[in-house]
């Protein structure tokens, strides 16, 4: 597997980027969020990758961070979800938003991904909810317990996602008054 590519951005559009390193241009299929995070053409960049090999196609997918790649890998493990639909999901939602929708069981939000209907959205939620290692804590005043139990958390207030991410980051540098 190719873990990452470090090189110069020579091209990018709404769906792909090309990184040149060692005289070779690597075409990477990326989410709109990962593409937006890339620097302008001519600048150095590092992109985390996933190599998908099929009988009739070899594609290289790129990600702005390892967590985005991990979510992609979990998505393509869901029955009926291929790499292109997984990239579409990551283009529709940032990873933290997507995980929060899964944790909340929000079928209608997941159904907004192009090519995903109600049945596929339900399957994504069913198959990923436990694999994402998130706990839903409805009411607690002891955030120390949460920090010991969960690697990642999503803080919701009045049914809205306030912030999410690594537990240590959310609890040490909270972005919302509710978690301070």
C-alpha positions in Angstrom: 0.0 0.0 0.0 1.1 3.6 -0.6 0.6 5.4 2.7 1.2 8.9 1.5 2.7 10.9 -1.3 4.8 14.1 -0.7 5.4 16.2 -3.7 4.4 19.3 -5.7 0.8 20.0 -6.6 0.8 20.4 -10.4 -2.9 20.2 -11.1 -6.2 20.2 -9.3 -9.9 20.5 -10.2 -13.2 19.7 -8.6 -12.5 15.9 -8.4 -8.8 15.2 -8.7 -5.3 16.5 -8.0 -2.0 15.5 -9.5 1.1 15.5 -7.3 4.5 15.2 -8.9 7.3 13.5 -7.1 10.4 12.0 -8.5 9.4 12.8 -12.0 6.1 10.9 -11.7 2.7 12.5 -11.6 0.2 10.7 -9.4 -3.5 11.3 -10.1 -5.5 11.3 -6.9 -9.3 11.2 -6.6 -10.2 13.3 -3.6 -13.1 14.8 -1.7 -13.9 18.4 -2.3 -12.8 19.1 1.3 -9.4 17.4 0.8 -8.9 19.3 -2.5 -9.7 22.6 -0.8 -7.1 21.9 1.8 -4.4 21.4 -0.8 -2.1 24.4 -1.5 -2.1 26.1 -4.9 -0.4 24.5 -7.9 3.4 24.8 -7.6 3.5 24.3 -3.9 4.6 21.3 -1.9 2.0 19.0 -0.3 1.6 15.7 1.5 -1.5 13.6 0.7 -2.5 10.4 2.5 -3.5 7.7 0.1 -5.5 4.5 -0.6 -4.8 2.3 -3.6 -7.9 0.6 -4.9 -7.2 -2.3 -7.2 -10.1 -3.9 -9.3 -10.0 -6.4 -12.1 -10.3 -3.6 -14.7 -9.1 -0.5 -12.8 -6.4 0.8 -10.5 -7.3 4.1 -8.7 -5.4 6.2 -6.1 -7.5 8.1 -3.7 -6.1 11.0 -1.6 -7.0 12.4 1.8 -6.0 15.5 3.7 -5.4 13.5 7.0 -5.2 9.9 8.2 -8.6 10.2 9.9 -10.3 10.9 6.6 -8.6 7.9 5.1 -9.7 5.7 8.0 -13.3 6.8 7.6 -13.0 6.1 3.8 -11.7 2.5 4.6 -14.6 1.9 7.0 -17.1 3.2 4.4 -15.9 0.9 1.6 -16.2 -2.1 4.0 -20.0 -1.4 4.0 -21.8 -3.8 1.7 -22.7 -1.9 -1.5 -20.4 1.1 -0.9 -17.5 1.5 -3.3 -14.6 4.0 -3.3 -16.4 6.5 -5.5 -19.5 6.6 -3.3 -17.2 6.8 -0.2 -15.5 9.9 -1.8 -19.0 11.3 -2.5 -19.9 10.9 1.2 -16.7 12.6 2.2 -17.4 15.4 -0.2 -20.9 15.8 1.2 -19.8 15.9 4.9 -16.6 16.6 6.6 -15.5 13.5 8.6 -16.6 14.8 12.0 -20.0 15.8 10.6 -20.4 12.4 8.9 -19.5 10.5 12.1 -21.9 12.7 14.1 -24.8 11.9 11.7 -24.0 8.2 12.0 -23.8 8.4 15.8 -27.2 10.1 15.8 -28.7 7.6 13.4 -29.7 10.5 11.1 -31.0 8.6 8.0 -32.2 11.8 6.3 -28.8 13.5 6.5 -26.9 10.4 5.2 -29.5 10.1 2.4 -28.4 13.5 1.0 -25.2 11.9 -0.3 -25.5 11.5 -4.1 -26.5 7.9 -4.9 -27.5 7.1 -1.3 -31.1 6.3 -0.7 -32.9 5.5 2.5 -32.0 1.8 2.5 -28.3 2.4 1.9 -28.2 5.2 4.5 -29.8 2.7 7.0 -27.1 0.1 6.1 -24.3 2.6 6.5 -25.6 3.6 9.9 -26.2 0.0 11.0 -22.7 -1.2 9.9 -20.7 1.8 11.0 -22.3 2.9 14.3 -20.4 0.4 16.4 -17.2 0.4 14.3 -16.6 4.2 14.8 -16.0 3.7 18.5 -18.2 6.6 19.5 -20.4 6.7 22.6 -23.4 8.8 22.9 -23.5 10.4 26.3 -26.9 12.1 26.6 -26.5 13.8 30.0 -23.4 13.8 32.1 -21.6 16.3 34.3 -18.5 14.1 34.7 -16.6 14.6 31.5 -13.6 12.9 33.1 -15.5 9.6 32.8 -16.1 10.4 29.1 -12.4 11.1 28.6 -11.5 7.7 30.0 -14.1 5.8 28.0 -14.0 7.3 24.5 -11.3 8.2 22.0 -13.7 10.4 20.0 -16.7 12.4 21.1 -19.4 14.5 19.5 -21.0 17.2 21.7 -24.6 17.9 20.8 -26.8 20.5 22.3 -30.5 20.9 21.5 -30.2 18.4 18.8 -27.4 20.2 17.0 -23.7 19.2 16.6 -21.6 21.7 18.5 -18.2 20.1 18.0 -16.6 16.7 17.6 -13.2 15.1 17.4 -10.6 13.5 19.5 -11.8 13.5 23.2 -8.5 15.1 24.4 -8.8 17.9 21.9 -12.5 18.7 22.6 -12.0 18.6 26.4 -8.7 20.5 26.5 -9.5 23.2 23.9 -13.3 23.3 23.7 -14.7 25.4 20.9 -18.2 25.7 22.4 -19.2 27.1 25.8 -21.2 23.9 26.6 -18.0 21.9 26.8 -16.0 24.5 28.8 
